[in-house]
Amino acid sequence: MRSAILFFLLCCLIACGGEVEHTAEAITDADSLPFMHSVGINTLISDSGVMRYRLVAEEWDIYNPENMPSTWKFRKGLLMERFDENFHIDLYAQADTAYLHDQRTWELRGRVVIRNAKNDIFLTEELFWDLTSHEMWNHQYMHIITPERELEGTEFRSNEQMTKYSVSNSAGAFPVSDTETANTADADSTLTADSTLTPEPPKPLKAPAPKTQPIKFNPHPNPQTDE
């Protein structure tokens, strides 16, 4: 009887000793993980001790790889407001995805909407913003809507306030009073040499043409089909 019990215990020890513990390898590449991960962001950012930006985002990740510049990533969208010295909003920016490289260059992608202090609206799918040179630019299609006119083109470049800008390969709809002058663009904007305009055609003298009105832009059209 005693030998049977000893044999049973020996079998149990052999069975337990044969088990292998399954463990995953340790993560050694810290660059693949964010240094900080935050959700539900609504924060104010200062510049030189002055409150200048308000950021609203669903998620905010900061990556700080070794011996490399840090990167802020807003993969689920970003809404940003910039304040002037009187704490008035002078620029509004919204994008589906946003990156801030080395706290110097913003990269906005997706449905990008910019509105300046003059209530001009800029619609595009890509925009870069250099905080050091205070310039904005892209190489994609740009649609500009102002209270007086509309303009579209590519190869966009602007100052940081989005009030002085140039657009290549541009075309637009302008009031008649604007097309009668040599400078068809806004006093703060510039059209390149390869720009083309589409002014309203002249009307007979007995029926003067009314001034054209700016086209109303609807970013989410919902046409109705007649049955």
C-alpha positions as CSV (number, residue, x, y, z in Angstrom):
1,M,0.0,0.0,0.0
2,R,2.8,2.4,0.9
3,S,4.6,1.6,-2.3
4,A,1.4,2.4,-4.3
5,I,1.1,5.8,-2.6
6,L,4.7,6.6,-3.3
7,F,4.3,5.6,-6.9
8,F,1.2,7.9,-7.2
9,L,3.0,10.9,-5.7
10,L,6.0,10.3,-8.0
11,C,3.8,10.3,-11.1
12,C,2.2,13.6,-9.9
13,L,5.6,15.2,-9.5
14,I,6.7,14.1,-12.9
15,A,3.5,15.4,-14.5
16,C,3.8,18.8,-12.7
17,G,7.4,19.1,-13.6
18,G,6.6,18.7,-17.3
19,E,4.3,21.8,-17.6
20,V,5.7,24.7,-19.6
21,E,4.8,28.2,-18.7
22,H,3.9,30.2,-21.8
23,T,5.1,33.9,-21.6
24,A,5.3,36.6,-24.3
25,E,8.5,38.3,-25.2
26,A,9.2,41.6,-23.6
27,I,8.6,44.7,-25.7
28,T,11.9,46.3,-26.4
29,D,10.9,48.9,-29.0
30,A,9.5,51.7,-27.0
31,D,9.0,53.8,-30.1
32,S,5.9,51.8,-30.9
33,L,4.1,52.9,-27.7
34,P,2.9,56.4,-26.9
35,F,4.7,58.3,-24.1
36,M,1.3,59.7,-23.2
37,H,-2.3,58.7,-24.2
38,S,-5.3,60.8,-23.3
39,V,-8.9,60.7,-24.2
40,G,-11.6,63.4,-24.1
41,I,-9.3,66.3,-24.6
42,N,-10.4,70.0,-24.1
43,T,-7.3,71.9,-23.1
44,L,-5.6,75.3,-23.5
45,I,-2.0,75.6,-24.8
46,S,0.2,78.6,-24.1
47,D,3.0,80.1,-26.2
48,S,5.7,82.2,-24.5
49,G,3.6,82.4,-21.4
50,V,0.5,83.6,-23.3
51,M,-2.6,81.5,-23.8
52,R,-2.9,81.1,-27.6
53,Y,-4.6,77.8,-28.5
54,R,-7.5,75.6,-27.5
55,L,-7.5,71.9,-28.5
56,V,-10.5,69.6,-28.5
57,A,-9.9,66.0,-29.5
58,E,-11.3,62.5,-28.8
59,E,-7.8,61.0,-28.4
60,W,-4.3,62.5,-28.0
61,D,-1.1,60.5,-28.2
62,I,2.4,61.8,-27.7
63,Y,5.3,59.8,-29.1
64,N,8.8,60.6,-27.8
65,P,11.3,58.2,-29.5
66,E,14.9,58.2,-28.2
67,N,17.1,60.7,-29.9
68,M,14.3,61.8,-32.2
69,P,11.8,64.7,-32.2
70,S,8.5,64.1,-30.5
71,T,5.2,63.8,-32.4
72,W,1.7,64.6,-31.3
73,K,-1.0,62.5,-33.0
74,F,-4.7,63.1,-33.1
75,R,-6.0,60.1,-35.1
76,K,-9.7,60.7,-34.3
77,G,-9.9,64.3,-35.3
78,L,-8.9,67.7,-34.0
79,L,-10.7,71.0,-33.4
80,M,-8.3,73.9,-32.8
81,E,-8.9,77.6,-32.0
82,R,-6.2,80.2,-31.9
83,F,-6.5,83.4,-29.9
84,D,-5.0,86.9,-30.6
85,E,-3.5,89.1,-27.9
86,N,-7.0,90.2,-26.8
87,F,-8.1,86.5,-26.5
88,H,-10.4,86.8,-29.5
89,I,-10.5,83.8,-31.9
90,D,-8.6,84.7,-35.0
91,L,-8.3,81.3,-36.6
92,Y,-10.4,78.1,-36.5
93,A,-9.1,74.8,-37.8
94,Q,-10.7,71.3,-38.0
95,A,-9.4,68.1,-39.5
96,D,-10.2,64.3,-39.4
97,T,-6.5,63.6,-38.5
98,A,-3.8,65.8,-37.3
99,Y,-0.1,65.5,-36.4
100,L,2.3,68.0,-34.7
101,H,5.9,67.2,-35.6
102,D,8.6,68.5,-33.1
103,Q,6.1,71.1,-31.8
104,R,6.9,73.0,-35.0
105,T,4.9,71.8,-38.0
106,W,1.2,70.9,-38.1
107,E,0.0,68.3,-40.6
108,L,-3.8,68.3,-41.1
109,R,-5.4,65.6,-43.2
110,G,-8.9,64.4,-44.2
111,R,-11.7,66.9,-44.2
112,V,-9.8,70.1,-43.4
113,V,-11.7,73.3,-42.7
114,I,-10.0,76.6,-41.9
115,R,-11.8,79.9,-41.1
116,N,-10.0,83.1,-40.5
117,A,-11.0,86.3,-38.7
118,K,-12.6,87.7,-41.9
119,N,-14.9,84.7,-42.0
120,D,-13.2,83.3,-45.1
121,I,-13.5,79.5,-45.3
122,F,-10.8,77.2,-46.8
123,L,-11.7,73.6,-47.6
124,T,-9.1,71.0,-48.6
125,E,-7.8,67.5,-47.8
126,E,-4.3,68.4,-46.7
127,L,-2.6,71.4,-45.1
128,F,0.8,72.0,-43.5
129,W,1.4,74.8,-41.0
130,D,4.9,75.8,-40.0
131,L,4.8,77.6,-36.6
132,T,8.4,78.8,-37.0
133,S,8.1,80.5,-40.5
134,H,4.4,81.3,-39.8
135,E,3.3,79.9,-43.2
136,M,0.7,77.5,-44.4
137,W,0.8,75.5,-47.7
138,N,-0.4,72.4,-49.5
139,H,-0.2,70.8,-53.0
140,Q,-3.8,69.6,-53.1
141,Y,-7.1,71.0,-54.3
142,M,-8.2,74.1,-52.3
143,H,-11.7,75.6,-52.3
144,I,-11.9,79.2,-50.8
145,I,-15.2,80.8,-49.9
146,T,-15.4,84.5,-49.0
147,P,-18.5,86.7,-48.4
148,E,-18.0,88.2,-51.9
149,R,-16.6,85.4,-54.1
150,E,-15.4,81.8,-54.5
151,L,-12.0,80.5,-55.7
152,E,-10.5,77.1,-56.2
153,G,-7.1,75.8,-57.4
154,T,-4.0,74.0,-56.3
155,E,-0.5,74.8,-54.9
156,F,-1.8,76.9,-52.1
157,R,0.5,79.1,-49.9
158,S,-0.5,81.6,-47.3
159,N,0.5,83.6,-44.3
160,E,-0.4,82.3,-40.8
161,Q,-3.5,84.5,-40.6
162,M,-4.8,83.1,-43.9
163,T,-5.3,86.7,-45.2
164,K,-2.5,86.8,-47.8
165,Y,-2.5,83.8,-50.1
166,S,-1.7,82.5,-53.6
167,V,-3.3,79.8,-55.6
168,S,-2.1,78.2,-58.8
169,N,-4.3,76.7,-61.6
170,S,-7.2,78.8,-60.1
171,A,-10.7,79.5,-61.3
172,G,-13.5,81.2,-59.6
173,A,-16.8,83.1,-59.7
174,F,-16.5,86.9,-59.1
175,P,-18.9,89.9,-59.1
176,V,-18.9,92.0,-62.2
177,S,-17.3,95.0,-60.4
178,D,-14.3,92.8,-59.6
179,T,-13.9,91.5,-63.2
180,E,-13.8,95.0,-64.6
181,T,-10.5,95.7,-62.8
182,A,-7.1,94.2,-63.5
183,N,-6.7,92.9,-60.0
184,T,-9.4,90.3,-59.8
185,A,-8.3,88.8,-56.5
186,D,-8.8,90.1,-53.0
187,A,-6.5,92.9,-51.9
188,D,-4.8,90.5,-49.6
189,S,-4.7,87.6,-52.0
190,T,-2.7,86.8,-55.2
191,L,-3.4,84.7,-58.2
192,T,-0.5,83.2,-60.1
193,A,0.2,83.8,-63.8
194,D,-1.5,80.6,-64.9
195,S,-4.8,81.5,-63.2
196,T,-8.1,81.6,-65.3
197,L,-11.2,83.4,-64.4
198,T,-14.9,82.8,-65.4
199,P,-16.7,86.2,-65.2
200,E,-20.3,86.6,-66.0
201,P,-20.8,87.2,-69.8
202,P,-21.9,90.8,-70.9
203,K,-25.6,91.5,-71.4
204,P,-27.3,93.7,-74.1
205,L,-27.3,97.4,-73.3
206,K,-31.1,97.5,-73.2
207,A,-31.1,95.0,-70.4
208,P,-28.1,95.6,-68.1
209,A,-26.8,92.5,-66.4
210,P,-27.3,92.3,-62.7
211,K,-24.3,91.7,-60.5
212,T,-23.6,88.0,-60.0
213,Q,-24.0,86.6,-56.5
214,P,-21.5,84.3,-54.8
215,I,-22.3,80.6,-55.1
216,K,-23.6,79.2,-51.8
217,F,-21.4,76.3,-50.8
218,N,-23.0,73.3,-49.2
219,P,-20.4,70.8,-47.9
220,H,-23.1,68.1,-47.5
221,P,-25.4,68.4,-50.6
222,N,-28.6,66.4,-50.5
223,P,-30.1,66.6,-54.0
224,Q,-33.7,65.6,-54.5
225,T,-34.7,63.5,-57.5
226,D,-38.0,64.2,-59.2
227,E,-40.1,61.1,-59.7
